[in-house]
């Protein structure tokens, strides 16, 4: 069955893949992956009976996922900065309210 998988991590001579929609874990020998495979890369894999039959790096999917993650990080950072700025402005406003003129 052809599916998408991501290389979650390497553990010595093993690679841990998260395969398919359910992100089921599959432990495979590192040498069964393409030589340029790296953590975080997406693959097109063929798995049968819990065994990896083939794996090809999917550069397009990898780029798409990395771009999505980068955009989410930027939105979270922006939101965090806005929250800090609002908190600082509220604090400064409260301090100004407490001053007598």
Buried (B, 14 or more C-beta within 10 A) or exposed (E): EEBBBBBBEBEEEEBBBBBBEEEEEBEBEBEBBEEEBEEEBBBBBEBEEEEBEEBEBBEEBBEEBEEEEEEEEEEEEEEEEEEEEEEEEEEEEEEEEEEEE
